[in-house]
Amino acid sequence: MPAFSLDPEQITWCAELRDLAAERLVPLAEKGAPGRVNRPLVAALGELGLLARLFDAGALDLCLLRESLAQACTEAETALALQGLGTHPVAAFGTPEQRARWLPEAAAGRAVAAFALSEPGAGSDAAALALDAVPDGHGGWHLHGEKRWISNAPEADFATVFARTTRGAGSRGVTAFLVPADRPGLGGEPLDMLSPHALGTLTFDGVPVGPEDLLGEPDRGFRVAMHTLNLFRPSVGAFAVGMAQAALDAAVAHTAARPAFGGVLADLQAVSHRIAEMATRTEAARLLVYAAATAYDSGDPDVPRRSAMAKLLATETAQYVVDAAVQVHGAVALQRGHLLEHLYREVRAPRIYEGATEVQRTIIAKELYAAQAAGPARTTRQEVGSA
């Protein structure tokens, strides 16, 4: 893969997006109820054309969107990402009727989407999901079970739901369905999380679905899930990079001005060296995210490994950078309402969702050993040159 850099138009667009988020989206985010869907914020994302761009974007555009929003307004970033996660399966695998019904509404921010994959007993091991799709004898199914930690649940207007249609078949027995919120038997409740995002449970008490609700083919739903996650995984890293950059900017400004020991904090080598480490790790994570996104957009067959590396490094880096920023600020950063107090809560979840850090390491190792078993198709020198 060729070496990578942003062009001037992309750099300008990202700066404009950060300004727009600070001016238009932050006030709406501040008015939202914690842990609930902020419909005015989602509608504003639609009015500004960001949701439509999200659905048409490649992986790099998606990363630039998420990183830029995360620097200015994590609530807006999360609202956009959750809308994309729940809607992408419809855009990529939906029937013409499904797409006509839901995509315009989702792009305008009038319909809120959910991505219902995780369950109480199936988080990182998504192939172990147990939501049961029982045949109804007429070509359809009834869904029984529970989903948990679901984006925008239970307030979403529709959800991409993954259910088991063939027992004992692992990932090969999962089917994806588009389930509108008004289906009988569908319930749920919000969850009170460390960072108050719109996450909750969905309960299925014989929820009816038919062939017209399929996303893709029966028993091929795991492909729908992986297609979505492979696209969004690098952009989770971009979200993390945006938070890391916001924390780094705050740390640089604070240490340059905070009086200490006859000078300012930045005069202390221990502090300035930590700032240098934070900046270096953030830039390294950013470049790996961009490289993974570019690989996805160019059709590189190595996307799973690159995406896993990008999410792994970026989320772990963001955790380090935010924690270090809190440390150089001291107690003020722990006060409720401080930017870093907010980021400290926000930064923890990305190391878990859409594949935990440990899962990313497993994917990376599996891909490396699979390449080794396939033979020396690429040497180490070639691999380094393509990054």
Order of alpha helices (4+ residues) and beta strands (2+ residues): alpha-alpha-alpha-alpha-alpha-alpha-alpha-beta-beta-beta-beta-beta-beta-beta-beta-alpha-beta-beta-alpha-alpha-alpha-alpha-alpha
